[in-house]
Amino acid sequence: MAEAPLAVVSGAAGGIGRALAEGFAAAGYDVTGVDRAPEGWATPGFRYVSLDITDSEAVAAFGPSLDRLHVLINAAGIIRRVAEFEIETFEAVLDVNLTGTMRLSTACRPALAKEGGAIINIASMLSFFGGGLVPAYSASKGGIVTLTKSLAIAWAKDNIRVNAIAPGWIATPLTEALQKDEARSRVILERTPMGRWGMPEDLVGPALFLAGDAARFVTGAVLPVDGGYASM
């Protein structure tokens, strides 16, 4: 019997990352989730490895531990809102969201090249316009788009496809404060043509498409999954 394809998902203890890890496991992938949460964190349906993607040495050691890899999903991310105007916090957000994506992608490149694999990065609607209260988060997600396009060009020779998903307003712990703020939530929903908050599970189908053979000639693309928010 052929081995199931292997997917690695960073940020697997969080809202979007966990939904993607569980979704790929349900679709028949052998999934390894990585995050900074302790090893004992509950992981129904997939394996879990404690890994800090800001730790260059640890990430560099993780890559060679993979004898094969079909899909890497870079879903780890943080947001610090107004504190991001402080340089130390600004740098910390970029270190996780942008540099961490590059670290893990680089470490996993040899294993992906063996399988002709795919990378899926998590961008944001703030990749396309500024966020006045979140300068570091916005800058990091803008960087994800150009990093995605750059790696798609650079690694096409390795038969590695690199794409991104740009979520809209998704109901996760990162957006919990906005969900509870009736005025802010109403403004968000009024601008979203589909009229609801997205759920982490809404990203699973698009990610499976980008990971699979149906998208074999798709690379360097950024797919909005935002209920139409960025179209307004």
C-alpha angles and dihedrals in degrees: 000000000000118000117254114253113264123235126186116202122190119206088033094154092059134078104268095028094050093047091051093047092050092043094052091046090052089050091058102266123137098236131202113188120200129194142136092261115112120274092252093065111128112258114179111192102006144053120258131211122187106231132157107212090203089064103089095191094049093048092047089053093047095059097061090048087073114084090186138008131182103175135022117191115192101203101143112118145146136200127199101176116199092008087067089081086072108088095226091053092043090055092046092054093049090047091060103032102038112012091039089056090052092046095053094041092052092047092050096043097096093051091045091049090056091060101031086245137181135241120208116193124194110233124166142225083258086068085078103042137018128271110214094202097040110047096158095045091048093047092048093051092046086053091051090062095052092040089053092052092044095051091044088060097040098046101038087097087063089052089245115142117208121196138152140218118217108206122202124209103335123183102242135129088269091063098035094110091054092047090055093047101087095197095048093042091051091053090050094049093046089057094044108086092208089055101224144081113265119244124224088243089063088074096056098079095048090046093050089051093051091046096049140075092262086073096044092128095042119100134143091026127138112206117200114219099180111118088255095301096135091048093066 
